[in-house]
């Protein structure tokens, strides 16, 4: 069944006339590069590598096999795979026949996966036999009674059996004999159809199924490549899951769109990344800010030549000033670029190579080509530069709605503008500064606490590796601020009195000081690195209830 979207003829005409939507789909790029540079390395994962010719051949066979299993245009194929070449083959095969790709985050379990499969009404699910000690096929079997649309389970690295088919056996079958290339060419999808159903990471509650079209995804990558200077000589690294839009766009699809080489890690290991930079000549990576911290702390960094790395694009969390400075010292050939985006709109803003330390540490970049941003007040009126308000976005990368949630989609838009749920300011130069989520505002006795500002200051403490400030209920003041910090290894653990002295020395107004400190081993995060503050609030609330 086709998904209901909010895509209009007016929007299609606007982005087409402006040159952002060009009518391409991702398999157009795969075919072009397979013909032009068939023996060039397309992808390298932790198990094998593949050339563009080999990748195109596997995609053809897989697409033909999906047709044999009854998958047609608009049907959803869900896959919960690590960052492996099998993921690429399956996604491009879905594109080839007009099916909708629904990548699922590998660490998600019954609750999250069951929710996604029910909403997607998936026809096929593809999972690994085992990944990081978890039995994925067994999970799917537990979920089957509530999945009436599910017809096939393919298992990577496992054997065929009752209710399941081995991926290796499936891909070894010469399905292309029944469905030659000319037939598949006739199935090329309309570029304005939905090609991706990807679920939000869950920073605030129930995940939402975000729908994107071919045109939007191609446009997003074209603008990104222009800003960070990606071409066919680039080698792009990705360790964030392909099931998040960062990994999907800038790991799985960006190399193929520009004839580059993708190098993938299925589990983040900073020491191994250092080795891969030298071995593979990695030029670009995109990841959350904690990955940059890990890289700079890698004990083998000084022993390897990492001069090939030109761009480290940081998304999902602010880049503390000390980290920017440290990167400049340890990675002098690398530009660290801060960026902001969401599942609904891809990367909207990112810095410009050559930005100074202040812009990298205090801003989230300027819009990519075609994207527009504005900040509005509570009544939807645009605000002047540097004023904080609700951040809204429009442009060619924007999603076309939440799957099977038309009311939620309508509520998220102000005309053509998508209300992101973020608080932000835009300076005179057009640089964005995210200050928090509209639902994360802490109001203490009628006074708004500047959460992002406080977190930036806390990150400057030498004993703090990561920090988040959240509100905890208070019967008199409504809320009080609690600082939750992860201590820096090797440094004395900060205590509350020390924290207060530090904030005083930094000149932070006393009404803004957190009134509680919690020291934890790690902060709950989404796979993209965004801190799940709702989980912190739940944990702190549970502790308060227990103490009563």
Order of alpha helices (4+ residues) and beta strands (2+ residues): alpha-alpha-beta-beta-alpha-beta-alpha-beta-alpha-beta-alpha-beta-beta-alpha-alpha-beta-beta-alpha-beta-alpha-beta-alpha-beta-alpha-beta-alpha-beta-beta-alpha-beta-beta-beta-alpha-beta-beta-beta-beta-beta-alpha-beta-beta-alpha-beta-alpha
